[in-house]
Amino acid sequence: MDVQTVSQVYQQLNKSNLHLLSDVYHQEVVFEDAAHRLEGWHALERYFDALYTNVKRCDFDVIEHQQSGDNGFITWQMALEHPKLSKGAVIKVNGVSHLKFYQGRVIYHRDYFDLGEMLYEHLPVLGSVIKTIKQRLGQ
């Protein structure tokens, strides 16, 4: 398993083939992002099941990937379509994943992305508040 293989799996991932992830992740995986810290494959599996159940679309476009030994990075753009965010419109979020491999599988996965860009800016009341703050900071 390497970064390129993980990239390929994520680019084809959808609601009907989440089982592909079981070949990617180690049983003792630690997964972190801006909103979660999950430990173990079963917790991560439940997370992906819930994520893909609630979204209309969640696609990843891999921009670049690099690996050195058992460490790798993937830069990506996610296209997310969720009925409760941005009135169901597609939201694009840029991010980076840091991966560590052990025994041929991902043992550590940390996603770095702007949670505001993905979530907060697309909620009805909170979104307008965040946009106002960003405008004021830009002046």
Backbone torsions as a table, in degrees:
resi	resn	phi	psi	omega
1	MET	NA	137.7	176.9
2	ASP	-144.3	177.3	-176.9
3	VAL	-60.9	-38.9	-179.8
4	GLN	-62.9	-41.3	178.5
5	THR	-64.6	-43.7	177.8
6	VAL	-60.8	-43.1	177.8
7	SER	-57.3	-44.3	-179.2
8	GLN	-64.6	-40.0	178.6
9	VAL	-62.6	-47.3	-178.6
10	TYR	-64.6	-33.1	-179.8
11	GLN	-70.7	-20.5	178.4
12	GLN	-106.7	2.0	-175.1
13	LEU	-67.9	136.6	174.5
14	ASN	-155.8	-178.5	-176.8
15	LYS	-56.9	-32.8	-172.8
16	SER	-89.7	-7.2	-178.1
17	ASN	-130.3	30.4	178.6
18	LEU	-60.0	-19.9	178.1
19	HIS	-59.8	-22.0	178.7
20	LEU	-59.9	-28.0	-178.0
21	LEU	-67.8	-24.3	-179.2
22	SER	-65.1	-22.8	176.9
23	ASP	-86.0	-13.0	-176.2
24	VAL	-91.0	-42.5	-169.2
25	TYR	-100.1	141.2	174.4
26	HIS	-70.7	150.8	179.2
27	GLN	-58.9	-28.3	-177.4
28	GLU	-104.1	27.3	-178.1
29	VAL	-59.0	146.2	169.6
30	VAL	-115.5	125.3	-179.3
31	PHE	-120.6	129.5	179.0
32	GLU	-133.6	144.7	169.0
33	ASP	-146.6	-168.4	-175.4
34	ALA	-63.7	-18.7	-175.5
35	ALA	-123.7	-8.5	-172.6
36	HIS	-139.3	154.9	163.9
37	ARG	-138.1	115.9	-177.9
38	LEU	-119.1	141.4	179.2
39	GLU	-123.4	126.0	177.7
40	GLY	95.5	148.5	-177.2
41	TRP	-60.3	-40.4	-176.1
42	HIS	-65.4	-37.4	176.4
43	ALA	-65.7	-41.6	179.4
44	LEU	-67.6	-38.7	178.1
45	GLU	-61.7	-44.2	177.4
46	ARG	-62.4	-39.0	178.4
47	TYR	-61.0	-48.5	-179.8
48	PHE	-66.1	-38.6	176.8
49	ASP	-58.9	-46.7	-179.3
50	ALA	-67.3	-42.4	-179.5
51	LEU	-59.2	-50.0	-175.9
52	TYR	-76.4	-20.1	175.3
53	THR	-70.1	-36.7	-173.6
54	ASN	-90.7	-8.3	-178.7
55	VAL	-107.5	152.1	173.1
56	LYS	-80.2	-33.5	-176.2
57	ARG	-156.7	140.6	173.8
58	CYS	-149.9	94.7	-176.6
59	ASP	-112.2	146.6	177.9
60	PHE	-116.8	130.0	173.5
61	ASP	-110.5	110.8	-178.8
62	VAL	-78.8	126.4	-178.4
63	ILE	-92.4	-45.3	-177.6
64	GLU	-156.7	153.3	173.7
65	HIS	-144.4	146.6	179.1
66	GLN	-142.7	149.1	179.8
67	GLN	-143.1	142.0	173.5
68	SER	-137.6	109.6	-177.6
69	GLY	64.0	-127.8	-179.0
70	ASP	-94.0	13.8	178.9
71	ASN	-119.8	141.3	178.1
72	GLY	-151.3	163.8	179.1
73	PHE	-134.4	142.7	175.9
74	ILE	-127.8	128.6	169.7
75	THR	-100.2	140.7	-172.3
76	TRP	-150.3	164.7	168.6
77	GLN	-125.7	126.8	179.2
78	MET	-100.3	134.6	171.9
79	ALA	-106.7	113.4	-174.8
80	LEU	-115.9	130.1	176.7
81	GLU	-125.4	109.2	-177.4
82	HIS	-126.5	133.1	-175.5
83	PRO	-61.5	-22.8	-177.3
84	LYS	-98.1	0.6	-179.8
85	LEU	-117.1	132.6	175.0
86	SER	51.4	38.2	180.0
87	LYS	54.7	32.8	177.2
88	GLY	83.2	1.7	179.2
89	ALA	-73.6	158.6	178.9
90	VAL	-72.4	130.8	177.0
91	ILE	-109.0	131.1	178.1
92	LYS	-108.0	129.9	-177.4
93	VAL	-130.2	130.5	176.3
94	ASN	-92.7	143.5	180.0
95	GLY	-158.1	174.4	178.6
96	VAL	-134.3	137.7	174.6
97	SER	-113.3	131.4	173.3
98	HIS	-102.8	124.3	-177.5
99	LEU	-120.0	141.7	171.2
100	LYS	-124.4	138.2	-177.0
101	PHE	-109.2	145.8	176.5
102	TYR	-150.2	130.1	-179.3
103	GLN	54.1	38.1	175.1
104	GLY	77.4	11.4	178.9
105	ARG	-138.1	165.8	178.7
106	VAL	-76.0	120.3	178.8
107	ILE	-101.4	-21.3	179.7
108	TYR	-142.8	131.7	179.8
109	HIS	-138.6	117.3	178.6
110	ARG	-123.9	120.1	177.5
111	ASP	-97.8	134.3	175.4
112	TYR	-115.7	119.7	176.7
113	PHE	-159.1	166.0	-179.8
114	ASP	-85.3	108.1	-178.7
115	LEU	-63.8	-31.7	176.5
116	GLY	-63.7	-43.6	179.0
117	GLU	-61.3	-35.5	-177.5
118	MET	-84.5	-40.7	-167.8
119	LEU	-121.6	-64.5	-169.2
120	TYR	-58.3	-39.9	-177.3
121	GLU	-69.0	-11.8	-175.6
122	HIS	-110.0	7.8	174.6
123	LEU	-91.7	142.0	-171.1
124	PRO	-47.5	-65.7	-174.6
125	VAL	-80.2	-47.2	-176.8
126	LEU	-62.4	-36.1	-179.6
127	GLY	-58.9	-44.2	-179.3
128	SER	-68.8	-34.3	177.7
129	VAL	-64.9	-46.1	-179.0
130	ILE	-65.6	-40.5	178.0
131	LYS	-62.7	-39.2	177.2
132	THR	-64.1	-43.5	178.5
133	ILE	-61.8	-44.8	179.9
134	LYS	-62.7	-39.1	178.1
135	GLN	-63.2	-42.4	-179.8
136	ARG	-66.9	-36.8	178.1
137	LEU	-68.0	-29.5	-178.5
138	GLY	-78.1	-11.0	-177.8
139	GLN	-82.6	NA	NA
